[in-house]
């Protein structure tokens, strides 16, 4: 997993991290 993330661009890695791990206000009820 670390090697996979290391192979990403910073922008893409941060985007994936945010998508997977950050709470989404519009999905919280």
Secondary structure, 3 states (H helix, E strand, C coil): CHHHHHCCCHHHHHHHHHHHHCCCHHHCC
